[in-house]
Amino acid sequence: MMLLTEVYGLPVTGPDGRTRLGTVASLSVDAGAGTVRQVRVRRGPFRKEAAVSWDAVRSVGPDGVRLRADAAADAPRRPRDLLGSLVLTEAGRERGRVLDAAVAPETGRVLAVFTTRGELPPARLLGLGDHALVVRSG
């Protein structure tokens, strides 16, 4: 298990583990599917970000994110950062803000979302929009 906050800022390297490609700017999460879809890579202080599909990730650890040999830049999705998002029920009731999320590094599967009001299991996640993370009441 890893926390999103532990991954942000880690170096991103090629398959050899030495060729530095940038740093993790954020992870795009598909809340409805409960998975990480993309790694957004910041290539330097004045360059644009690139996006790489989670399927292109070979490994994730405290030393960084290593990509597979066949990794290629992906069409970047509109960045929606899970961290700091408002949490709303499908009825529109506010349920705090997202503090962090636990993810399985091997699969990118969301294991739990931690909010200012406690832990949410992935089965309660409905979607992540511009304004909020929407969850099932319960």
N, CA, C and O atoms as CSV, one atom per row, in Angstrom:
chain,resi,resn,atom,element,x,y,z
A,1,MET,N,N,0.833,-1.177,0.000
A,1,MET,CA,C,0.000,0.000,0.000
A,1,MET,C,C,0.881,1.245,0.000
A,1,MET,O,O,1.948,1.270,0.613
A,2,MET,N,N,0.415,2.269,-0.696
A,2,MET,CA,C,1.110,3.553,-0.682
A,2,MET,C,C,0.063,4.658,-0.586
A,2,MET,O,O,-1.086,4.475,-0.988
A,3,LEU,N,N,0.463,5.787,-0.058
A,3,LEU,CA,C,-0.405,6.951,0.007
A,3,LEU,C,C,-0.082,7.880,-1.158
A,3,LEU,O,O,1.071,7.979,-1.579
A,4,LEU,N,N,-1.094,8.555,-1.674
A,4,LEU,CA,C,-0.855,9.495,-2.769
A,4,LEU,C,C,0.176,10.540,-2.374
A,4,LEU,O,O,1.038,10.897,-3.177
A,5,THR,N,N,0.094,11.030,-1.144
A,5,THR,CA,C,1.031,12.059,-0.706
A,5,THR,C,C,2.474,11.563,-0.675
A,5,THR,O,O,3.401,12.371,-0.729
A,6,GLU,N,N,2.678,10.251,-0.590
A,6,GLU,CA,C,4.025,9.690,-0.615
A,6,GLU,C,C,4.593,9.636,-2.034
A,6,GLU,O,O,5.809,9.604,-2.217
A,7,VAL,N,N,3.724,9.625,-3.021
A,7,VAL,CA,C,4.155,9.490,-4.413
A,7,VAL,C,C,4.442,10.846,-5.056
A,7,VAL,O,O,5.351,10.965,-5.878
A,8,TYR,N,N,3.673,11.859,-4.687
A,8,TYR,CA,C,3.863,13.182,-5.284
A,8,TYR,C,C,5.299,13.663,-5.028
A,8,TYR,O,O,5.797,13.595,-3.904
A,9,GLY,N,N,5.943,14.142,-6.074
A,9,GLY,CA,C,7.312,14.648,-5.962
A,9,GLY,C,C,8.397,13.612,-6.167
A,9,GLY,O,O,9.573,13.963,-6.249
A,10,LEU,N,N,8.025,12.329,-6.252
A,10,LEU,CA,C,9.039,11.289,-6.486
A,10,LEU,C,C,9.606,11.401,-7.899
A,10,LEU,O,O,8.907,11.840,-8.813
A,11,PRO,N,N,10.866,11.007,-8.084
A,11,PRO,CA,C,11.422,11.012,-9.439
A,11,PRO,C,C,10.769,9.935,-10.301
A,11,PRO,O,O,10.399,8.869,-9.809
A,12,VAL,N,N,10.634,10.229,-11.592
A,12,VAL,CA,C,10.142,9.270,-12.573
A,12,VAL,C,C,11.316,8.927,-13.467
A,12,VAL,O,O,11.956,9.811,-14.036
A,13,THR,N,N,11.598,7.621,-13.589
A,13,THR,CA,C,12.739,7.184,-14.387
A,13,THR,C,C,12.307,6.207,-15.470
A,13,THR,O,O,11.210,5.649,-15.441
A,14,GLY,N,N,13.204,6.023,-16.418
A,14,GLY,CA,C,12.994,5.038,-17.472
A,14,GLY,C,C,13.207,3.644,-16.928
A,14,GLY,O,O,13.435,3.475,-15.731
A,15,PRO,N,N,13.138,2.638,-17.792
A,15,PRO,CA,C,13.242,1.245,-17.345
A,15,PRO,C,C,14.587,0.893,-16.705
A,15,PRO,O,O,14.667,-0.059,-15.929
A,16,ASP,N,N,15.643,1.648,-17.020
A,16,ASP,CA,C,16.952,1.351,-16.424
A,16,ASP,C,C,17.069,1.854,-14.989
A,16,ASP,O,O,18.005,1.494,-14.275
A,17,GLY,N,N,16.112,2.694,-14.567
A,17,GLY,CA,C,16.135,3.250,-13.213
A,17,GLY,C,C,17.088,4.403,-13.033
A,17,GLY,O,O,17.162,4.972,-11.943
A,18,ARG,N,N,17.827,4.771,-14.078
A,18,ARG,CA,C,18.810,5.866,-13.968
A,18,ARG,C,C,18.427,7.091,-14.789
A,18,ARG,O,O,18.747,8.218,-14.410
A,19,THR,N,N,17.745,6.879,-15.907
A,19,THR,CA,C,17.375,7.989,-16.778
A,19,THR,C,C,16.184,8.719,-16.177
A,19,THR,O,O,15.059,8.220,-16.190
A,20,ARG,N,N,16.450,9.905,-15.651
A,20,ARG,CA,C,15.394,10.674,-14.987
A,20,ARG,C,C,14.557,11.406,-16.029
A,20,ARG,O,O,15.079,12.140,-16.869
A,21,LEU,N,N,13.241,11.188,-15.953
A,21,LEU,CA,C,12.314,11.796,-16.905
A,21,LEU,C,C,11.564,12.977,-16.317
A,21,LEU,O,O,10.969,13.762,-17.056
A,22,GLY,N,N,11.583,13.115,-15.018
A,22,GLY,CA,C,10.873,14.205,-14.342
A,22,GLY,C,C,10.475,13.782,-12.947
A,22,GLY,O,O,11.060,12.865,-12.370
A,23,THR,N,N,9.465,14.463,-12.403
A,23,THR,CA,C,8.941,14.122,-11.083
A,23,THR,C,C,7.426,13.974,-11.168
A,23,THR,O,O,6.788,14.524,-12.066
A,24,VAL,N,N,6.862,13.230,-10.231
A,24,VAL,CA,C,5.417,13.043,-10.197
A,24,VAL,C,C,4.764,14.349,-9.751
A,24,VAL,O,O,4.992,14.828,-8.640
A,25,ALA,N,N,3.950,14.913,-10.638
A,25,ALA,CA,C,3.211,16.134,-10.308
A,25,ALA,C,C,1.894,15.777,-9.625
A,25,ALA,O,O,1.477,16.437,-8.674
A,26,SER,N,N,1.246,14.722,-10.123
A,26,SER,CA,C,-0.005,14.254,-9.526
A,26,SER,C,C,-0.385,12.911,-10.135
A,26,SER,O,O,0.221,12.452,-11.104
A,27,LEU,N,N,-1.377,12.310,-9.556
A,27,LEU,CA,C,-1.931,11.069,-10.083
A,27,LEU,C,C,-3.393,11.336,-10.419
A,27,LEU,O,O,-4.142,11.836,-9.580
A,28,SER,N,N,-3.800,11.007,-11.635
A,28,SER,CA,C,-5.202,11.167,-12.033
A,28,SER,C,C,-5.958,9.918,-11.620
A,28,SER,O,O,-5.634,8.810,-12.049
A,29,VAL,N,N,-6.961,10.107,-10.788
A,29,VAL,CA,C,-7.748,9.000,-10.256
A,29,VAL,C,C,-9.119,8.987,-10.909
A,29,VAL,O,O,-9.791,10.016,-10.987
A,30,ASP,N,N,-9.527,7.825,-11.374
A,30,ASP,CA,C,-10.887,7.616,-11.856
A,30,ASP,C,C,-11.657,7.075,-10.659
A,30,ASP,O,O,-11.612,5.879,-10.370
A,31,ALA,N,N,-12.358,7.958,-9.968
A,31,ALA,CA,C,-13.025,7.564,-8.722
A,31,ALA,C,C,-14.122,6.541,-8.968
A,31,ALA,O,O,-14.312,5.635,-8.156
A,32,GLY,N,N,-14.841,6.667,-10.066
A,32,GLY,CA,C,-15.911,5.723,-10.362
A,32,GLY,C,C,-15.394,4.301,-10.529
A,32,GLY,O,O,-16.031,3.346,-10.083
A,33,ALA,N,N,-14.238,4.163,-11.172
A,33,ALA,CA,C,-13.623,2.844,-11.367
A,33,ALA,C,C,-12.746,2.455,-10.175
A,33,ALA,O,O,-12.381,1.290,-10.020
A,34,GLY,N,N,-12.414,3.432,-9.342
A,34,GLY,CA,C,-11.588,3.159,-8.171
A,34,GLY,C,C,-10.141,2.846,-8.500
A,34,GLY,O,O,-9.516,2.029,-7.824
A,35,THR,N,N,-9.590,3.497,-9.546
A,35,THR,CA,C,-8.207,3.233,-9.941
A,35,THR,C,C,-7.484,4.510,-10.332
A,35,THR,O,O,-8.093,5.518,-10.689
A,36,VAL,N,N,-6.146,4.429,-10.249
A,36,VAL,CA,C,-5.304,5.485,-10.789
A,36,VAL,C,C,-5.229,5.248,-12.291
A,36,VAL,O,O,-4.957,4.128,-12.724
A,37,ARG,N,N,-5.464,6.274,-13.087
A,37,ARG,CA,C,-5.436,6.144,-14.541
A,37,ARG,C,C,-4.127,6.649,-15.152
A,37,ARG,O,O,-3.598,6.054,-16.090
A,38,GLN,N,N,-3.616,7.751,-14.608
A,38,GLN,CA,C,-2.425,8.358,-15.190
A,38,GLN,C,C,-1.495,8.911,-14.122
A,38,GLN,O,O,-1.916,9.290,-13.029
A,39,VAL,N,N,-0.223,8.941,-14.477
A,39,VAL,CA,C,0.795,9.634,-13.694
A,39,VAL,C,C,1.114,10.901,-14.477
A,39,VAL,O,O,1.499,10.838,-15.645
A,40,ARG,N,N,0.955,12.029,-13.840
A,40,ARG,CA,C,1.301,13.298,-14.491
A,40,ARG,C,C,2.736,13.628,-14.086
A,40,ARG,O,O,3.057,13.723,-12.902
A,41,VAL,N,N,3.588,13.798,-15.093
A,41,VAL,CA,C,5.020,13.983,-14.875
A,41,VAL,C,C,5.401,15.418,-15.221
A,41,VAL,O,O,5.144,15.898,-16.324
A,42,ARG,N,N,6.022,16.090,-14.251
A,42,ARG,CA,C,6.545,17.449,-14.478
A,42,ARG,C,C,7.974,17.275,-14.957
A,42,ARG,O,O,8.805,16.678,-14.273
A,43,ARG,N,N,8.245,17.799,-16.126
A,43,ARG,CA,C,9.548,17.569,-16.758
A,43,ARG,C,C,10.614,18.580,-16.387
A,43,ARG,O,O,11.781,18.378,-16.725
A,44,GLY,N,N,10.278,19.614,-15.736
A,44,GLY,CA,C,11.250,20.619,-15.349
A,44,GLY,C,C,10.521,21.885,-14.970
A,44,GLY,O,O,9.303,21.963,-15.133
A,45,PRO,N,N,11.236,22.889,-14.463
A,45,PRO,CA,C,10.554,24.074,-13.948
A,45,PRO,C,C,9.788,24.868,-15.009
A,45,PRO,O,O,8.827,25.559,-14.671
A,46,PHE,N,N,10.189,24.786,-16.284
A,46,PHE,CA,C,9.518,25.596,-17.297
A,46,PHE,C,C,8.909,24.771,-18.419
A,46,PHE,O,O,8.465,25.330,-19.422
A,47,ARG,N,N,8.880,23.463,-18.270
A,47,ARG,CA,C,8.298,22.605,-19.302
A,47,ARG,C,C,6.901,22.163,-18.902
A,47,ARG,O,O,6.537,22.160,-17.726
A,48,LYS,N,N,6.141,21.796,-19.901
A,48,LYS,CA,C,4.789,21.313,-19.648
A,48,LYS,C,C,4.824,19.941,-18.994
A,48,LYS,O,O,5.838,19.242,-19.010
A,49,GLU,N,N,3.691,19.582,-18.422
A,49,GLU,CA,C,3.559,18.248,-17.848
A,49,GLU,C,C,3.226,17.252,-18.948
A,49,GLU,O,O,2.633,17.603,-19.968
A,50,ALA,N,N,3.613,16.021,-18.724
A,50,ALA,CA,C,3.256,14.919,-19.613
A,50,ALA,C,C,2.442,13.935,-18.779
A,50,ALA,O,O,2.535,13.918,-17.551
A,51,ALA,N,N,1.660,13.134,-19.450
A,51,ALA,CA,C,0.868,12.119,-18.761
A,51,ALA,C,C,1.272,10.748,-19.283
A,51,ALA,O,O,1.492,10.558,-20.479
A,52,VAL,N,N,1.365,9.800,-18.362
A,52,VAL,CA,C,1.704,8.426,-18.702
A,52,VAL,C,C,0.639,7.528,-18.081
A,52,VAL,O,O,0.286,7.701,-16.915
A,53,SER,N,N,0.131,6.585,-18.843
A,53,SER,CA,C,-0.873,5.656,-18.351
A,53,SER,C,C,-0.307,4.840,-17.187
A,53,SER,O,O,0.881,4.516,-17.173
A,54,TRP,N,N,-1.155,4.511,-16.218
A,54,TRP,CA,C,-0.713,3.674,-15.098
A,54,TRP,C,C,-0.206,2.328,-15.595
A,54,TRP,O,O,0.662,1.723,-14.966
A,55,ASP,N,N,-0.739,1.856,-16.716
A,55,ASP,CA,C,-0.294,0.580,-17.292
A,55,ASP,C,C,1.173,0.621,-17.708
A,55,ASP,O,O,1.805,-0.426,-17.850
A,56,ALA,N,N,1.721,1.820,-17.906
A,56,ALA,CA,C,3.121,1.969,-18.307
A,56,ALA,C,C,4.080,1.983,-17.113
A,56,ALA,O,O,5.296,2.050,-17.293
A,57,VAL,N,N,3.537,1.921,-15.903
A,57,VAL,CA,C,4.364,1.935,-14.691
A,57,VAL,C,C,4.860,0.523,-14.405
A,57,VAL,O,O,4.078,-0.423,-14.303
A,58,ARG,N,N,6.178,0.406,-14.278
A,58,ARG,CA,C,6.784,-0.892,-13.946
A,58,ARG,C,C,6.797,-1.123,-12.451
A,58,ARG,O,O,6.473,-2.214,-11.982
A,59,SER,N,N,7.178,-0.080,-11.687
A,59,SER,CA,C,7.213,-0.205,-10.227
A,59,SER,C,C,7.114,1.167,-9.580
A,59,SER,O,O,7.435,2.192,-10.181
A,60,VAL,N,N,6.656,1.149,-8.328
A,60,VAL,CA,C,6.560,2.361,-7.513
A,60,VAL,C,C,7.130,2.027,-6.152
A,60,VAL,O,O,6.786,1.008,-5.553
A,61,GLY,N,N,7.998,2.889,-5.671
A,61,GLY,CA,C,8.583,2.675,-4.352
A,61,GLY,C,C,9.075,3.985,-3.787
A,61,GLY,O,O,8.899,5.033,-4.409
A,62,PRO,N,N,9.690,3.946,-2.622
A,62,PRO,CA,C,10.160,5.182,-1.986
A,62,PRO,C,C,11.242,5.902,-2.790
A,62,PRO,O,O,11.478,7.093,-2.590
A,63,ASP,N,N,11.905,5.170,-3.707
A,63,ASP,CA,C,12.947,5.793,-4.527
A,63,ASP,C,C,12.397,6.412,-5.811
A,63,ASP,O,O,13.098,7.170,-6.482
A,64,GLY,N,N,11.158,6.097,-6.152
A,64,GLY,CA,C,10.584,6.703,-7.333
A,64,GLY,C,C,9.658,5.792,-8.112
A,64,GLY,O,O,9.328,4.683,-7.694
A,65,VAL,N,N,9.254,6.306,-9.261
A,65,VAL,CA,C,8.369,5.591,-10.179
A,65,VAL,C,C,9.201,5.202,-11.387
A,65,VAL,O,O,9.794,6.060,-12.040
A,66,ARG,N,N,9.245,3.913,-11.685
A,66,ARG,CA,C,10.001,3.422,-12.839
A,66,ARG,C,C,9.008,2.995,-13.911
A,66,ARG,O,O,8.065,2.249,-13.646
A,67,LEU,N,N,9.240,3.487,-15.135
A,67,LEU,CA,C,8.351,3.173,-16.244
A,67,LEU,C,C,8.834,1.961,-17.019
A,67,LEU,O,O,10.011,1.605,-16.960
A,68,ARG,N,N,7.933,1.334,-17.739
A,68,ARG,CA,C,8.270,0.199,-18.606
A,68,ARG,C,C,8.987,0.708,-19.851
A,68,ARG,O,O,8.924,1.896,-20.167
A,69,ALA,N,N,9.661,-0.184,-20.550
A,69,ALA,CA,C,10.402,0.185,-21.761
A,69,ALA,C,C,9.478,0.713,-22.854
A,69,ALA,O,O,9.883,1.568,-23.642
A,70,ASP,N,N,8.253,0.220,-22.912
A,70,ASP,CA,C,7.315,0.635,-23.958
A,70,ASP,C,C,6.454,1.832,-23.548
A,70,ASP,O,O,5.488,2.158,-24.238
A,71,ALA,N,N,6.789,2.489,-22.438
A,71,ALA,CA,C,6.002,3.625,-21.964
A,71,ALA,C,C,6.059,4.767,-22.963
A,71,ALA,O,O,7.118,5.086,-23.504
A,72,ALA,N,N,4.925,5.369,-23.196
A,72,ALA,CA,C,4.828,6.514,-24.104
A,72,ALA,C,C,3.911,7.549,-23.471
A,72,ALA,O,O,3.058,7.231,-22.643
A,73,ALA,N,N,4.108,8.782,-23.879
A,73,ALA,CA,C,3.242,9.844,-23.380
A,73,ALA,C,C,1.811,9.545,-23.802
A,73,ALA,O,O,1.557,9.114,-24.927
A,74,ASP,N,N,0.906,9.774,-22.905
A,74,ASP,CA,C,-0.511,9.509,-23.091
A,74,ASP,C,C,-1.216,10.842,-23.329
A,74,ASP,O,O,-0.687,11.897,-22.978
A,75,ALA,N,N,-2.394,10.798,-23.916
A,75,ALA,CA,C,-3.188,12.026,-24.024
A,75,ALA,C,C,-3.596,12.412,-22.611
A,75,ALA,O,O,-4.313,11.658,-21.953
A,76,PRO,N,N,-3.155,13.570,-22.130
A,76,PRO,CA,C,-3.453,13.918,-20.742
A,76,PRO,C,C,-4.943,14.154,-20.539
A,76,PRO,O,O,-5.597,14.835,-21.329
A,77,ARG,N,N,-5.456,13.579,-19.474
A,77,ARG,CA,C,-6.829,13.844,-19.073
A,77,ARG,C,C,-6.855,15.173,-18.346
A,77,ARG,O,O,-5.835,15.654,-17.855
A,78,ARG,N,N,-8.014,15.741,-18.289
A,78,ARG,CA,C,-8.145,16.988,-17.547
A,78,ARG,C,C,-7.762,16.711,-16.091
A,78,ARG,O,O,-8.354,15.840,-15.455
A,79,PRO,N,N,-6.781,17.441,-15.560
A,79,PRO,CA,C,-6.326,17.131,-14.207
A,79,PRO,C,C,-7.390,17.437,-13.160
A,79,PRO,O,O,-7.865,18.566,-13.036
A,80,ARG,N,N,-7.743,16.409,-12.420
A,80,ARG,CA,C,-8.656,16.553,-11.291
A,80,ARG,C,C,-7.957,15.906,-10.115
A,80,ARG,O,O,-7.844,14.683,-10.034
A,81,ASP,N,N,-7.500,16.727,-9.224
A,81,ASP,CA,C,-6.724,16.211,-8.103
A,81,ASP,C,C,-7.652,15.770,-6.987
A,81,ASP,O,O,-8.467,16.550,-6.495
A,82,LEU,N,N,-7.520,14.530,-6.598
A,82,LEU,CA,C,-8.330,13.980,-5.519
A,82,LEU,C,C,-8.001,14.666,-4.192
A,82,LEU,O,O,-8.897,14.962,-3.401
A,83,LEU,N,N,-6.719,14.915,-3.955
A,83,LEU,CA,C,-6.303,15.523,-2.693
A,83,LEU,C,C,-6.884,16.925,-2.548
A,83,LEU,O,O,-6.782,17.748,-3.457
A,84,GLY,N,N,-7.482,17.178,-1.419
A,84,GLY,CA,C,-8.063,18.490,-1.142
A,84,GLY,C,C,-9.474,18.672,-1.664
A,84,GLY,O,O,-10.102,19.697,-1.399
A,85,SER,N,N,-9.988,17.691,-2.407
A,85,SER,CA,C,-11.330,17.808,-2.969
A,85,SER,C,C,-12.393,17.819,-1.876
A,85,SER,O,O,-12.255,17.160,-0.846
A,86,LEU,N,N,-13.440,18.572,-2.120
A,86,LEU,CA,C,-14.621,18.548,-1.282
A,86,LEU,C,C,-15.289,17.191,-1.471
A,86,LEU,O,O,-15.288,16.659,-2.581
A,87,VAL,N,N,-15.851,16.627,-0.424
A,87,VAL,CA,C,-16.570,15.355,-0.514
A,87,VAL,C,C,-18.058,15.654,-0.357
A,87,VAL,O,O,-18.485,16.251,0.632
A,88,LEU,N,N,-18.845,15.226,-1.359
A,88,LEU,CA,C,-20.301,15.404,-1.331
A,88,LEU,C,C,-20.982,14.065,-1.532
A,88,LEU,O,O,-20.500,13.218,-2.285
A,89,THR,N,N,-22.109,13.876,-0.853
A,89,THR,CA,C,-22.917,12.693,-1.129
A,89,THR,C,C,-23.692,12.944,-2.413
A,89,THR,O,O,-23.755,14.075,-2.896
A,90,GLU,N,N,-24.282,11.888,-2.967
A,90,GLU,CA,C,-25.068,12.052,-4.185
A,90,GLU,C,C,-26.273,12.952,-3.953
A,90,GLU,O,O,-26.856,13.461,-4.910
A,91,ALA,N,N,-26.658,13.157,-2.686
A,91,ALA,CA,C,-27.749,14.062,-2.338
A,91,ALA,C,C,-27.255,15.495,-2.130
A,91,ALA,O,O,-28.050,16.394,-1.861
A,92,GLY,N,N,-25.940,15.706,-2.255
A,92,GLY,CA,C,-25.387,17.055,-2.129
A,92,GLY,C,C,-24.972,17.454,-0.736
A,92,GLY,O,O,-24.693,18.629,-0.497
A,93,ARG,N,N,-24.920,16.519,0.195
A,93,ARG,CA,C,-24.492,16.837,1.563
A,93,ARG,C,C,-22.975,16.814,1.660
A,93,ARG,O,O,-22.323,15.883,1.186
A,94,GLU,N,N,-22.427,17.842,2.276
A,94,GLU,CA,C,-20.974,17.932,2.427
A,94,GLU,C,C,-20.495,16.949,3.482
A,94,GLU,O,O,-21.088,16.831,4.555
A,95,ARG,N,N,-19.406,16.240,3.162
A,95,ARG,CA,C,-18.832,15.236,4.066
A,95,ARG,C,C,-17.323,15.433,4.224
A,95,ARG,O,O,-16.566,14.464,4.272
A,96,GLY,N,N,-16.898,16.684,4.304
A,96,GLY,CA,C,-15.500,16.980,4.560
A,96,GLY,C,C,-14.685,17.165,3.296
A,96,GLY,O,O,-15.218,17.456,2.226
A,97,ARG,N,N,-13.364,16.989,3.445
A,97,ARG,CA,C,-12.416,17.122,2.338
A,97,ARG,C,C,-11.473,15.923,2.337
A,97,ARG,O,O,-11.240,15.292,3.368
A,98,VAL,N,N,-10.939,15.624,1.157
A,98,VAL,CA,C,-10.010,14.506,1.014
A,98,VAL,C,C,-8.635,14.924,1.533
A,98,VAL,O,O,-8.084,15.943,1.118
A,99,LEU,N,N,-8.094,14.121,2.447
A,99,LEU,CA,C,-6.748,14.346,2.981
A,99,LEU,C,C,-5.710,13.504,2.236
A,99,LEU,O,O,-4.602,13.970,1.971
A,100,ASP,N,N,-6.073,12.267,1.900
A,100,ASP,CA,C,-5.137,11.353,1.245
A,100,ASP,C,C,-5.916,10.143,0.746
A,100,ASP,O,O,-7.113,10.018,1.002
A,101,ALA,N,N,-5.234,9.261,0.038
A,101,ALA,CA,C,-5.839,8.005,-0.415
A,101,ALA,C,C,-4.768,6.933,-0.427
A,101,ALA,O,O,-3.607,7.201,-0.736
A,102,ALA,N,N,-5.166,5.727,-0.090
A,102,ALA,CA,C,-4.274,4.575,-0.143
A,102,ALA,C,C,-4.520,3.846,-1.458
A,102,ALA,O,O,-5.661,3.630,-1.867
A,103,VAL,N,N,-3.411,3.468,-2.116
A,103,VAL,CA,C,-3.479,2.828,-3.424
A,103,VAL,C,C,-2.562,1.607,-3.424
A,103,VAL,O,O,-1.502,1.619,-2.798
A,104,ALA,N,N,-2.974,0.558,-4.125
A,104,ALA,CA,C,-2.111,-0.613,-4.305
A,104,ALA,C,C,-1.137,-0.292,-5.431
A,104,ALA,O,O,-1.573,-0.096,-6.565
A,105,PRO,N,N,0.180,-0.231,-5.158
A,105,PRO,CA,C,1.138,0.173,-6.189
A,105,PRO,C,C,1.218,-0.796,-7.363
A,105,PRO,O,O,1.565,-0.390,-8.473
A,106,GLU,N,N,0.905,-2.056,-7.140
A,106,GLU,CA,C,0.993,-3.042,-8.222
A,106,GLU,C,C,-0.112,-2.860,-9.257
A,106,GLU,O,O,0.094,-3.131,-10.440
A,107,THR,N,N,-1.290,-2.401,-8.813
A,107,THR,CA,C,-2.456,-2.332,-9.694
A,107,THR,C,C,-3.013,-0.936,-9.894
A,107,THR,O,O,-3.744,-0.695,-10.854
A,108,GLY,N,N,-2.679,-0.011,-9.002
A,108,GLY,CA,C,-3.261,1.327,-9.060
A,108,GLY,C,C,-4.665,1.380,-8.481
A,108,GLY,O,O,-5.351,2.392,-8.622
A,109,ARG,N,N,-5.097,0.321,-7.840
A,109,ARG,CA,C,-6.441,0.241,-7.263
A,109,ARG,C,C,-6.515,1.078,-5.988
A,109,ARG,O,O,-5.638,0.987,-5.130
A,110,VAL,N,N,-7.567,1.893,-5.867
A,110,VAL,CA,C,-7.783,2.684,-4.661
A,110,VAL,C,C,-8.283,1.753,-3.560
A,110,VAL,O,O,-9.264,1.031,-3.741
A,111,LEU,N,N,-7.601,1.779,-2.424
A,111,LEU,CA,C,-7.951,0.914,-1.297
A,111,LEU,C,C,-8.802,1.638,-0.264
A,111,LEU,O,O,-9.645,1.026,0.393
A,112,ALA,N,N,-8.582,2.941,-0.120
A,112,ALA,CA,C,-9.339,3.752,0.835
A,112,ALA,C,C,-9.068,5.228,0.541
A,112,ALA,O,O,-8.011,5.592,0.024
A,113,VAL,N,N,-10.031,6.051,0.877
A,113,VAL,CA,C,-9.872,7.507,0.781
A,113,VAL,C,C,-10.023,8.048,2.193
A,113,VAL,O,O,-10.997,7.741,2.880
A,114,PHE,N,N,-9.071,8.843,2.619
A,114,PHE,CA,C,-9.074,9.407,3.966
A,114,PHE,C,C,-9.525,10.854,3.893
A,114,PHE,O,O,-8.948,11.664,3.168
A,115,THR,N,N,-10.571,11.167,4.660
A,115,THR,CA,C,-11.141,12.501,4.636
A,115,THR,C,C,-11.082,13.122,6.027
A,115,THR,O,O,-10.696,12.472,7.000
A,116,THR,N,N,-11.467,14.374,6.100
A,116,THR,CA,C,-11.513,15.051,7.398
A,116,THR,C,C,-12.594,14.465,8.298
A,116,THR,O,O,-12.645,14.773,9.489
A,117,ARG,N,N,-13.461,13.619,7.734
A,117,ARG,CA,C,-14.514,12.971,8.519
A,117,ARG,C,C,-14.335,11.462,8.621
A,117,ARG,O,O,-15.267,10.756,9.008
A,118,GLY,N,N,-13.166,10.963,8.284
A,118,GLY,CA,C,-12.909,9.539,8.412
A,118,GLY,C,C,-12.565,8.877,7.087
A,118,GLY,O,O,-12.335,9.539,6.075
A,119,GLU,N,N,-12.538,7.569,7.125
A,119,GLU,CA,C,-12.129,6.757,5.973
A,119,GLU,C,C,-13.338,6.361,5.130
A,119,GLU,O,O,-14.391,6.002,5.656
A,120,LEU,N,N,-13.163,6.434,3.800
A,120,LEU,CA,C,-14.203,5.987,2.869
A,120,LEU,C,C,-13.702,4.761,2.122
A,120,LEU,O,O,-12.600,4.790,1.575
A,121,PRO,N,N,-14.481,3.685,2.082
A,121,PRO,CA,C,-14.088,2.529,1.272
A,121,PRO,C,C,-14.315,2.835,-0.210
A,121,PRO,O,O,-15.169,3.658,-0.539
A,122,PRO,N,N,-13.579,2.197,-1.098
A,122,PRO,CA,C,-13.707,2.495,-2.530
A,122,PRO,C,C,-15.091,2.204,-3.099
A,122,PRO,O,O,-15.473,2.801,-4.106
A,123,ALA,N,N,-15.848,1.308,-2.485
A,123,ALA,CA,C,-17.191,0.988,-2.977
A,123,ALA,C,C,-18.142,2.175,-2.871
A,123,ALA,O,O,-19.186,2.181,-3.524
A,124,ARG,N,N,-17.810,3.162,-2.075
A,124,ARG,CA,C,-18.674,4.344,-1.925
A,124,ARG,C,C,-18.372,5.432,-2.936
A,124,ARG,O,O,-19.145,6.382,-3.058
A,125,LEU,N,N,-17.266,5.320,-3.669
A,125,LEU,CA,C,-16.885,6.364,-4.617
A,125,LEU,C,C,-17.738,6.297,-5.872
A,125,LEU,O,O,-17.915,5.227,-6.455
A,126,LEU,N,N,-18.269,7.449,-6.289
A,126,LEU,CA,C,-19.074,7.520,-7.514
A,126,LEU,C,C,-18.349,8.246,-8.636
A,126,LEU,O,O,-18.379,7.803,-9.784
A,127,GLY,N,N,-17.701,9.354,-8.313
A,127,GLY,CA,C,-17.013,10.108,-9.355
A,127,GLY,C,C,-16.297,11.314,-8.791
A,127,GLY,O,O,-16.584,11.766,-7.682
A,128,LEU,N,N,-15.354,11.831,-9.575
A,128,LEU,CA,C,-14.571,13.003,-9.198
A,128,LEU,C,C,-14.737,14.035,-10.289
A,128,LEU,O,O,-14.393,13.792,-11.446
A,129,GLY,N,N,-15.263,15.185,-9.920
A,129,GLY,CA,C,-15.463,16.257,-10.890
A,129,GLY,C,C,-14.622,17.466,-10.551
A,129,GLY,O,O,-13.739,17.406,-9.695
A,130,ASP,N,N,-14.897,18.552,-11.220
A,130,ASP,CA,C,-14.163,19.797,-10.974
A,130,ASP,C,C,-14.412,20.338,-9.568
A,130,ASP,O,O,-13.539,20.964,-8.968
A,131,HIS,N,N,-15.592,20.091,-9.064
A,131,HIS,CA,C,-15.989,20.687,-7.798
A,131,HIS,C,C,-15.795,19.766,-6.601
A,131,HIS,O,O,-15.465,20.233,-5.511
A,132,ALA,N,N,-15.996,18.453,-6.790
A,132,ALA,CA,C,-15.993,17.573,-5.617
A,132,ALA,C,C,-15.849,16.100,-5.989
A,132,ALA,O,O,-16.018,15.696,-7.140
A,133,LEU,N,N,-15.528,15.321,-4.960
A,133,LEU,CA,C,-15.612,13.861,-5.021
A,133,LEU,C,C,-17.026,13.507,-4.570
A,133,LEU,O,O,-17.447,13.890,-3.478
A,134,VAL,N,N,-17.752,12.782,-5.403
A,134,VAL,CA,C,-19.117,12.403,-5.066
A,134,VAL,C,C,-19.112,10.953,-4.588
A,134,VAL,O,O,-18.536,10.069,-5.222
A,135,VAL,N,N,-19.782,10.734,-3.435
A,135,VAL,CA,C,-19.800,9.413,-2.810
A,135,VAL,C,C,-21.237,8.990,-2.520
A,135,VAL,O,O,-22.140,9.821,-2.421
A,136,ARG,N,N,-21.423,7.693,-2.387
A,136,ARG,CA,C,-22.713,7.154,-1.963
A,136,ARG,C,C,-22.933,7.476,-0.494
A,136,ARG,O,O,-21.987,7.463,0.294
A,137,SER,N,N,-24.160,7.762,-0.125
A,137,SER,CA,C,-24.502,7.966,1.289
A,137,SER,C,C,-24.336,6.656,2.023
A,137,SER,O,O,-24.469,5.577,1.445
A,138,GLY,N,N,-24.047,6.764,3.298
A,138,GLY,CA,C,-23.953,5.501,4.011
A,138,GLY,C,C,-23.305,5.564,5.320
A,138,GLY,O,O,-23.180,4.543,5.997
